[in-house]
């Protein structure tokens, strides 16, 4: 009897020990599963919160850019309003007049006749010698502020790291839409003149295709537009500019690798 009691006691003890160990293992496994679920949920919540924060930062940067851009655009409109649209028509006609010569008509008057340039090199020399003395110095006090503001508007877009590349194109279109044909004519000639619009404004003109809507058929003589295209291809990024990219015809942007790295670090 004593032997049997001892046997069953040992058997029950081992049984319950195994049961307890099984329960403990189950609870441990359940605890690990619970911890895993909680960790996964926390990770998702962290990722969601990070995404929300990133979106808020992006929206804040976009708003900051938007405010500054439209302030500059407002200054541009004010400059145009003070100068008056008719000024650009007059200025464009006088630019055309630079490339004409007057012959006596035999009746005490003169007949305007286009100068016959034989090459782009010849018209380039003439332009360099005539633009300032015979034209720009007469209007510098009127349009200098206009040119400076226009330049800083496009340079601000060019160098800002607050918005994406494609978003910049939307602002470029807004800025470009402000320019009339006569303004574009005057901008083109100013961008060609070294020490004033060249090379900085010419570089921005190429990078943003600022004169995209300009009708080249208005340029007189036509060879002057050939000289403009030559300078457009020739111009290099000014050393003071931070980034370099090109807006191609289909609206896509091609950035230099260096510019991409710098911008991604800042964004």
C-alpha positions in Angstrom: 0.0 0.0 0.0 2.7 2.4 0.9 4.6 1.4 -2.2 1.5 2.1 -4.5 0.8 5.4 -2.7 4.4 6.5 -3.2 4.2 5.4 -6.9 1.1 7.4 -7.7 2.3 10.4 -5.8 5.5 10.5 -7.9 3.4 9.9 -11.1 1.0 12.7 -10.2 3.8 15.1 -9.3 5.5 14.5 -12.7 2.2 14.9 -14.5 1.4 18.2 -12.9 4.9 19.3 -13.4 4.6 18.6 -17.1 1.3 20.4 -17.2 2.6 23.4 -15.5 5.6 23.5 -17.8 3.3 23.2 -20.8 1.2 26.1 -19.5 4.2 28.2 -18.8 5.6 27.5 -22.3 2.2 28.4 -23.8 2.0 31.6 -21.8 5.6 32.4 -22.9 4.7 31.9 -26.5 1.6 33.9 -26.1 3.5 36.7 -24.5 6.0 36.7 -27.3 3.2 36.8 -29.9 1.6 39.7 -28.0 4.8 41.6 -27.8 5.4 41.0 -31.5 1.9 42.3 -32.3 2.4 45.3 -30.1 5.8 46.0 -31.7 4.4 45.8 -35.2 1.5 48.1 -34.3 3.9 50.6 -32.7 6.2 50.4 -35.8 3.2 51.2 -38.0 2.1 54.0 -35.8 5.6 55.5 -35.8 5.8 55.2 -39.6 2.4 56.9 -39.9 3.4 59.7 -37.5 6.6 60.2 -39.4 4.7 60.4 -42.7 2.3 62.9 -41.1 5.3 65.0 -39.8 7.0 64.8 -43.2 3.9 66.0 -44.9 3.5 68.9 -42.5 7.2 69.9 -43.0 6.7 69.7 -46.8 3.5 71.8 -46.6 5.3 74.4 -44.4 8.2 74.7 -46.8 5.8 75.0 -49.8 3.9 77.7 -48.0 7.2 79.5 -47.2 8.2 79.4 -50.9 4.8 80.4 -52.0 4.7 83.5 -49.8 8.1 84.7 -50.9 7.5 84.0 -54.6 4.2 85.9 -54.8 5.8 88.8 -52.9 8.5 89.0 -55.6 5.9 88.6 -58.3 3.9 91.5 -56.8 7.0 93.7 -56.9 7.4 92.7 -60.6 3.8 93.7 -61.3 4.3 97.0 -59.5 7.4 97.7 -61.6 5.6 97.0 -64.8 2.7 99.2 -63.6 5.0 102.1 -62.8 6.9 101.8 -66.1 3.7 101.3 -68.1 3.1 98.7 -70.8 3.5 101.3 -73.6 7.1 101.8 -72.6 8.0 98.3 -73.7 6.5 98.8 -77.1 8.5 102.0 -77.5 11.7 100.4 -76.2 11.3 97.4 -78.6 10.9 99.7 -81.6 13.9 101.7 -80.6 15.9 98.5 -80.3 15.0 97.7 -83.9 16.0 101.2 -84.8 19.6 100.5 -83.5 20.1 98.3 -86.6 18.9 100.8 -89.2 20.7 103.7 -90.9 19.2 106.8 -92.2 19.7 107.9 -95.8 18.6 111.4 -97.1 15.4 111.1 -99.1 16.2 114.2 -101.2 13.3 116.1 -99.7 15.0 117.2 -96.5 14.1 114.0 -94.7 15.5 110.6 -94.2 14.7 107.1 -95.1 15.4 104.3 -92.6 17.2 101.3 -94.1 18.2 98.1 -92.3 22.0 97.7 -92.0 23.2 94.8 -94.1 25.1 92.6 -91.7 27.2 89.8 -93.4 27.7 87.5 -90.4 26.7 86.9 -86.8 30.1 88.0 -85.7 29.6 91.4 -87.4 26.2 91.9 -85.7 27.7 90.8 -82.4 30.4 93.5 -82.6 27.8 96.1 -83.6 25.5 95.2 -80.7 28.3 95.3 -78.1 29.3 98.8 -79.3 25.8 100.2 -79.7 23.5 98.8 -77.1 24.5 100.8 -74.1 25.6 104.1 -75.6 22.8 104.4 -78.2 20.0 102.7 -76.2 20.3 101.4 -72.7 21.8 104.5 -71.0 18.7 106.4 -72.0 16.4 104.0 -70.2 18.6 102.6 -67.4 16.9 104.8 -64.8 13.5 103.6 -65.9 14.0 99.8 -66.3 17.0 98.9 -64.1 14.7 98.0 -61.2 12.5 96.0 -63.5 15.4 93.9 -64.8 16.8 93.3 -61.3 13.5 92.2 -59.9 12.9 89.8 -62.8 16.3 88.3 -62.4 15.9 87.7 -58.7 12.5 86.1 -59.2 13.9 83.4 -61.5 17.0 83.0 -59.4 14.9 82.5 -56.3 13.0 79.7 -58.1 16.3 78.2 -59.4 18.1 78.1 -56.0 15.3 77.3 -53.6 15.3 73.8 -51.9 11.9 74.3 -50.4 9.9 72.6 -53.2 10.4 69.8 -55.6 11.8 70.1 -59.1 8.4 69.6 -60.8 6.8 72.1 -58.5 9.3 74.7 -59.6 8.1 74.4 -63.1 4.6 75.4 -62.1 6.0 78.7 -60.6 8.1 79.2 -63.7 5.0 79.0 -65.8 3.3 81.6 -63.6 6.2 83.9 -63.9 6.7 83.4 -67.6 3.0 84.1 -68.2 3.5 87.7 -67.0 5.7 88.6 -69.9 4.3 90.3 -73.0 5.9 90.1 -76.4 7.4 93.5 -76.2 8.8 92.8 -72.7 10.3 89.6 -74.0 12.1 91.5 -76.8 13.6 93.9 -74.3 14.5 91.0 -71.9 16.2 89.2 -74.8 18.5 92.1 -75.7 19.3 92.9 -72.1 20.3 89.3 -71.5 22.6 89.5 -74.4 24.6 92.5 -73.0 27.7 91.4 -71.1 27.9 92.9 -67.6 24.2 93.5 -67.4 22.0 90.5 -68.4 24.9 88.3 -69.5 25.8 85.8 -68.2 23.4 85.5 -65.2 20.1 86.4 -66.8 21.0 84.6 -70.0 21.7 81.5 -68.0 18.3 81.6 -66.3 16.7 82.4 -69.6 18.1 79.1 -71.0 17.5 77.1 -67.9 13.8 78.1 -67.5 13.1 78.7 -71.2 11.9 82.2 -70.1 11.3 83.3 -73.7 9.4 80.2 -74.6 6.4 82.2 -75.8 8.3 84.9 -77.6 7.8 85.2 -81.4 11.3 85.3 -82.9 9.8 86.6 -86.1 9.5 90.0 -84.4 13.3 90.4 -84.1 14.9 92.8 -86.6 17.3 92.0 -88.1 16.7 88.3 -88.0 20.4 87.7 -87.6 20.2 89.3 -84.1 18.1 86.3 -83.0 20.8 84.0 -84.4 23.3 85.9 -82.2 20.9 85.4 -79.2 20.7 81.7 -79.8 24.5 81.5 -80.0 24.8 83.1 -76.6 22.0 80.9 -75.2 24.0 77.8 -76.1 27.4 79.3 -75.1 26.5 80.6 -71.6 27.7 78.6 -68.6 26.5 78.5 -65.1 27.8 81.5 -63.1 30.0 80.5 -60.2 27.7 82.2 -57.7 24.8 80.0 -58.7 24.3 76.9 -56.5 22.6 74.4 -58.8 22.4 73.6 -62.5 19.7 71.9 -64.4 17.9 72.2 -67.7 14.2 72.5 -68.4 13.7 70.6 -71.7 10.9 71.1 -74.2 8.6 68.4 -72.7 8.7 70.0 -69.3 11.0 67.5 -67.6 14.0 68.6 -65.6 17.5 67.2 -65.9 19.6 68.0 -62.8 23.3 67.5 -62.3 24.2 64.8 -59.9 25.8 67.3 -57.5 22.7 69.4 -57.4 20.5 66.4 -56.7 22.7 65.3 -53.8 22.8 68.8 -52.2 19.0 69.3 -52.6 18.1 65.9 -51.2 20.3 66.5 -48.1 18.4 69.8 -47.5 14.9 68.5 -48.2 
